Amino acid sequence: MPQPATLDELWGEPYGEFMGNNGTHSILDIPTMEDIAPLSNDEVVETFKTDRPTRADWDREAGQFARGVAHLLGERWTGRCVLLFKNGEPDEVAFWGFSGD
């Protein structure tokens, strides 16, 4: 199937039945927040070379997924997260993980 252009399209036909039965095999299917672990301070510094990563740091490392953040994943049906900073202040949280194959 071609990639849907919108969320409404994703949950509509023909994708809706597939999504309802199979899920996204991504962080979106993780059952609870208890299944998502924040990076430790050591993991943050090792991955981003700073203890206050920014969105630009995240974009750089997530873009290098295989060697950037993928190695930090745990078992299936779990995820990870990291706090991102803007102007030295907490600004957003990045989540990643997977549920399926």
Backbone as CSV, one residue per row, in Angstrom:
resi,resn,N_x,N_y,N_z,CA_x,CA_y,CA_z,C_x,C_y,C_z
1,MET,0.842,-1.184,0.000,0.000,0.000,0.000,0.887,1.246,0.000
2,PRO,0.475,2.292,-0.683,1.251,3.529,-0.646,1.144,4.175,0.738
3,GLN,2.150,4.965,1.074,2.154,5.642,2.370,1.020,6.652,2.431
4,PRO,0.218,6.644,3.514,-0.867,7.620,3.639,-0.305,9.022,3.854
5,ALA,-1.046,10.027,3.402,-0.585,11.409,3.506,-1.038,12.083,4.798
6,THR,-2.093,11.574,5.430,-2.625,12.187,6.649,-2.994,11.105,7.656
7,LEU,-3.199,11.507,8.917,-3.653,10.548,9.929,-5.055,10.046,9.608
8,ASP,-5.924,10.926,9.123,-7.267,10.491,8.739,-7.200,9.411,7.662
9,GLU,-6.318,9.605,6.704,-6.146,8.602,5.651,-5.588,7.297,6.227
10,LEU,-4.666,7.400,7.177,-4.080,6.225,7.803,-5.152,5.370,8.468
11,TRP,-6.081,5.999,9.164,-7.109,5.253,9.891,-8.331,4.955,9.027
12,GLY,-8.377,5.445,7.793,-9.482,5.156,6.880,-9.204,3.901,6.076
13,GLU,-10.041,3.642,5.107,-9.869,2.480,4.238,-8.745,2.746,3.242
14,PRO,-7.924,1.804,2.869,-7.890,0.418,3.315,-7.002,0.196,4.531
15,TYR,-6.427,1.279,5.079,-5.446,1.142,6.160,-6.069,0.811,7.511
16,GLY,-7.265,1.331,7.777,-7.880,1.213,9.093,-7.964,-0.204,9.614
17,GLU,-8.418,-1.129,8.788,-8.527,-2.519,9.233,-7.151,-3.094,9.536
18,PHE,-6.183,-2.786,8.676,-4.813,-3.246,8.916,-4.285,-2.690,10.240
19,MET,-4.466,-1.392,10.461,-3.971,-0.762,11.687,-4.668,-1.345,12.911
20,GLY,-5.961,-1.562,12.809,-6.708,-2.113,13.929,-6.277,-3.520,14.294
21,ASN,-5.888,-4.300,13.311,-5.478,-5.681,13.556,-3.985,-5.839,13.829
22,ASN,-3.174,-4.969,13.250,-1.732,-5.152,13.313,-0.978,-4.044,14.033
23,GLY,-1.575,-2.885,14.154,-0.876,-1.766,14.770,0.202,-1.205,13.872
24,THR,0.974,-0.319,14.409,2.006,0.356,13.624,3.369,-0.307,13.751
25,HIS,3.542,-1.219,14.713,4.839,-1.823,15.024,5.841,-0.732,15.400
26,SER,5.357,0.261,16.139,6.188,1.395,16.516,5.905,1.797,17.953
27,ILE,6.472,2.895,18.355,6.252,3.448,19.689,4.769,3.708,19.936
28,LEU,3.986,3.916,18.883,2.556,4.196,19.051,1.787,3.037,19.667
29,ASP,2.313,1.832,19.578,1.621,0.651,20.098,2.067,0.243,21.506
30,ILE,3.006,0.945,22.095,3.487,0.574,23.425,2.328,0.745,24.410
31,PRO,2.014,-0.305,25.185,0.791,-0.291,25.994,0.707,0.774,27.082
32,THR,1.793,1.019,27.825,1.729,1.974,28.935,3.031,2.761,29.026
33,MET,2.968,3.880,29.721,4.174,4.684,29.927,5.202,3.935,30.777
34,GLU,4.757,2.973,31.577,5.700,2.186,32.372,6.624,1.361,31.490
35,ASP,6.246,1.176,30.238,7.053,0.407,29.291,8.055,1.277,28.534
36,ILE,8.133,2.564,28.888,9.047,3.499,28.236,10.025,4.013,29.289
37,ALA,11.306,3.763,29.077,12.335,4.142,30.044,13.130,5.343,29.544
38,PRO,13.327,6.338,30.397,14.192,7.458,30.002,15.645,7.001,29.926
39,LEU,16.417,7.669,29.084,17.847,7.389,29.026,18.483,7.790,30.356
40,SER,19.476,7.035,30.764,20.257,7.421,31.941,21.127,8.621,31.568
41,ASN,21.647,9.319,32.571,22.544,10.448,32.296,23.750,10.000,31.474
42,ASP,24.297,8.835,31.794,25.445,8.325,31.031,25.069,8.065,29.578
43,GLU,23.888,7.499,29.343,23.442,7.234,27.969,23.233,8.537,27.201
44,VAL,22.691,9.555,27.870,22.480,10.857,27.225,23.812,11.438,26.776
45,VAL,24.772,11.479,27.673,26.081,12.065,27.351,26.810,11.242,26.289
46,GLU,26.755,9.926,26.406,27.422,9.071,25.424,26.822,9.254,24.027
47,THR,25.512,9.369,23.961,24.829,9.461,22.670,24.901,10.852,22.052
48,PHE,24.683,11.887,22.881,24.551,13.247,22.351,25.763,14.135,22.629
49,LYS,26.743,13.614,23.400,27.961,14.367,23.736,27.656,15.618,24.555
50,THR,26.524,15.619,25.245,26.109,16.708,26.132,25.071,16.148,27.082
51,ASP,24.917,16.800,28.227,23.871,16.356,29.148,22.566,17.109,28.933
52,ARG,22.534,18.027,27.970,21.331,18.775,27.625,21.141,18.796,26.108
53,PRO,20.784,17.655,25.546,20.634,17.601,24.086,19.487,18.496,23.606
54,THR,19.683,19.047,22.428,18.669,19.901,21.791,17.941,19.110,20.707
55,ARG,16.952,19.728,20.108,16.243,19.095,18.990,17.210,18.836,17.840
56,ALA,18.138,19.752,17.623,19.128,19.546,16.551,19.994,18.322,16.855
57,ASP,20.375,18.137,18.122,21.133,16.941,18.503,20.310,15.691,18.234
58,TRP,19.039,15.732,18.618,18.147,14.587,18.391,18.030,14.291,16.903
59,ASP,17.769,15.331,16.106,17.600,15.133,14.663,18.854,14.512,14.050
60,ARG,20.008,14.946,14.499,21.271,14.396,13.982,21.391,12.909,14.350
61,GLU,21.167,12.563,15.600,21.332,11.180,16.045,20.203,10.275,15.551
62,ALA,18.982,10.751,15.575,17.864,9.933,15.087,17.995,9.697,13.590
63,GLY,18.565,10.648,12.883,18.808,10.475,11.456,19.842,9.396,11.176
64,GLN,20.673,9.115,12.155,21.672,8.043,12.081,21.177,6.861,12.888
65,PHE,19.893,6.529,12.757,19.195,5.622,13.669,19.988,4.373,14.033
66,ALA,20.541,3.699,13.064,21.216,2.427,13.336,22.371,2.589,14.314
67,ARG,23.113,3.669,14.201,24.220,3.845,15.141,23.958,4.959,16.141
68,GLY,22.858,5.702,15.952,22.555,6.821,16.834,21.772,6.444,18.067
69,VAL,20.539,5.959,17.913,19.703,5.646,19.075,19.142,4.230,19.073
70,ALA,19.231,3.524,17.971,18.645,2.177,17.897,19.261,1.222,18.907
71,HIS,20.554,1.352,19.154,21.224,0.435,20.082,20.723,0.606,21.522
72,LEU,19.978,1.670,21.784,19.469,1.931,23.127,18.117,1.273,23.386
73,LEU,17.528,0.661,22.362,16.235,0.011,22.532,16.366,-1.269,23.337
74,GLY,15.288,-1.621,24.012,15.258,-2.862,24.772,14.461,-3.913,24.044
75,GLU,13.697,-4.668,24.793,12.856,-5.724,24.240,11.702,-5.133,23.445
76,ARG,11.082,-5.974,22.632,9.867,-5.550,21.926,8.827,-5.136,22.953
77,TRP,7.932,-4.252,22.544,6.872,-3.710,23.395,7.420,-2.789,24.474
78,THR,8.596,-2.200,24.204,9.153,-1.193,25.098,9.626,-0.006,24.278
79,GLY,9.919,1.068,24.950,10.420,2.255,24.280,11.388,2.996,25.178
80,ARG,11.966,4.041,24.632,12.891,4.902,25.357,12.474,6.346,25.125
81,CYS,12.966,7.232,25.955,12.704,8.648,25.768,13.884,9.459,26.287
82,VAL,13.962,10.698,25.812,14.999,11.617,26.264,14.425,13.030,26.262
83,LEU,14.757,13.786,27.294,14.344,15.175,27.405,15.246,16.019,26.517
84,LEU,14.629,16.880,25.710,15.372,17.782,24.830,15.251,19.206,25.350
85,PHE,16.297,19.980,25.159,16.374,21.327,25.715,16.399,22.383,24.619
86,LYS,15.910,23.568,24.972,15.959,24.734,24.094,16.365,25.913,24.966
87,ASN,17.429,26.593,24.577,17.956,27.703,25.372,18.233,27.278,26.814
88,GLY,18.725,26.051,26.983,19.096,25.551,28.295,17.952,25.094,29.173
89,GLU,16.711,25.162,28.658,15.530,24.771,29.428,14.861,23.555,28.796
90,PRO,14.244,22.669,29.597,13.498,21.541,29.019,12.430,22.047,28.052
91,ASP,12.334,21.421,26.883,11.420,21.915,25.849,10.501,20.835,25.284
92,GLU,11.017,19.636,25.065,10.191,18.563,24.512,10.816,17.220,24.857
93,VAL,10.053,16.171,24.616,10.518,14.817,24.883,10.491,14.036,23.582
94,ALA,11.579,13.354,23.287,11.628,12.470,22.116,11.395,11.037,22.586
95,PHE,10.522,10.332,21.884,10.192,8.944,22.176,10.562,8.073,20.989
96,TRP,11.014,6.863,21.236,11.189,5.875,20.177,11.081,4.485,20.776
97,GLY,10.707,3.539,19.943,10.539,2.166,20.392,9.849,1.368,19.315
98,PHE,9.475,0.128,19.650,8.793,-0.708,18.674,8.014,-1.789,19.389
99,SER,7.025,-2.289,18.666,6.182,-3.308,19.268,6.200,-4.607,18.487
100,GLY,6.310,-4.522,17.183,6.134,-5.716,16.366,7.412,-6.231,15.773
101,ASP,7.272,-6.793,14.593,8.380,-7.473,13.920,9.549,-6.572,13.665
